[in-house]
Amino acid sequence: MLPVLKASVHDVRYFVTLLRGVNFVNRATITVTERGFIAVVEEARTLLGTAYIFSDVFDEYEYNSESPGSTQDSADDEDNAAFEVPLNTLIECLNIFGTAGGTNYNASGGGRHNRWKKVGDNDDGDDGDDDDGGRGKIQQFFGGSSEKRTGMRMSYAGAGYPLTLLLAEDSTGPTTTCEISTYDAEPHLELPFDLEKMVLKVILKSEWLRDALSELDPSCEKLTFIGNPPPTGDPSQPRQKQKANSRVSLKPMLRIKATGTFGSTEMDYPNDRDVLETFDCAQSISFSYRFAHISRTLRALQSSTKTSLRIDDEGLLSLQFLMPSPSPKQGKKDEGPAAFIEFRCLALDDDQLNVKLYV
């Protein structure tokens, strides 16, 4: 009988970084399809973290259905295999030789990216003298040839069988085999995001959100996202008068407000395409979330290149982080990202009952 999954990669660092992005709960549901992995974790029936790891991440990837006679009636009825696995154990096994890279972000507020950058700032040297050697940047995943790397061959025979990892440190180094027990997948939290009910959509470089959140005191209790429609001038007024009116009554397009025991902090994003690449907001909105939940996203945010922030009319927050892609394989076109990580979080109850308007 063919195994359900066979996959291999010459350097596990990128794969481990993606798994670490959702490693805030130990038990993860792994779904394996022909297109790749989906790792899902949830917390407090409020926060859902999902890592989408496409097959291009691996050097070799083969999926065989447990039910080869089954047919797919639609794209929604995709054939897959699902199981639960202790995520901490999986990551520790992948890092058994200590060459899978370290944690690149301290969720309690650590890290060296703790200043609010201004447009025009030169950040080329921000990370060069980090204590962690610049981890969190793309160099972490594809370092120089002098660094030791761990290669991996993964296999999964099917329901009831362990997840087997064959790990080797370089081609002439030691090898080890790990078998990780798997469990039947349990239903997890469903938080569907309806695009037709979306009231705020923002796309920006991840560093702009990362730097803002890194400045916040870890004792914060609540984080509020405030959005307002872009300012529009009255065409009948002279340009000078439009500018004067906008300076007096202009509301921030996007504001992040952190509230805690010792006060509050507000950070406004400028109306500048160099900062907010995409901004869609038809009405003023304000939704709050537990900062402890938002802080769970910081590790994935630290490693990402772009962020998509979306909120629907009930306050459901979707944060999608685009991860830097590995070098394209020879003879293969770069058709899109190799992976991205998404978090969905419910708003606090008082904000679910009614939409607060920013005044």
Secondary structure, DSSP 8 states (H G I E B T S, - for coil): ---SEEEEES--HHHHHHHHTTTTSSEEEEEEETTEEEEEEEETTTEEEEEEEEGGGSSEEEE--SSTT---SSGGG---EEEEEEHHHHHHHHTTTS-S------TTT-SS--S---TT---TTTTTT-TTTTTTSGGGTS--TTS--EEEEEEE-STTS-EEEEEEETTTS-EEEEEE--B-----------GGGEEEEEEEEHHHHHHHHHTS-TT--EEEEEE-------TTS-HHHHHHHHHHH---SEEEEEEETTEEEEEEE-S-TTTEEEEEESS-EEEEEEHHHHGGGHHHHHH-SEEEEEEETT--EEEEEE-------TT----S-SEEEEEEE---HHHHHS-----
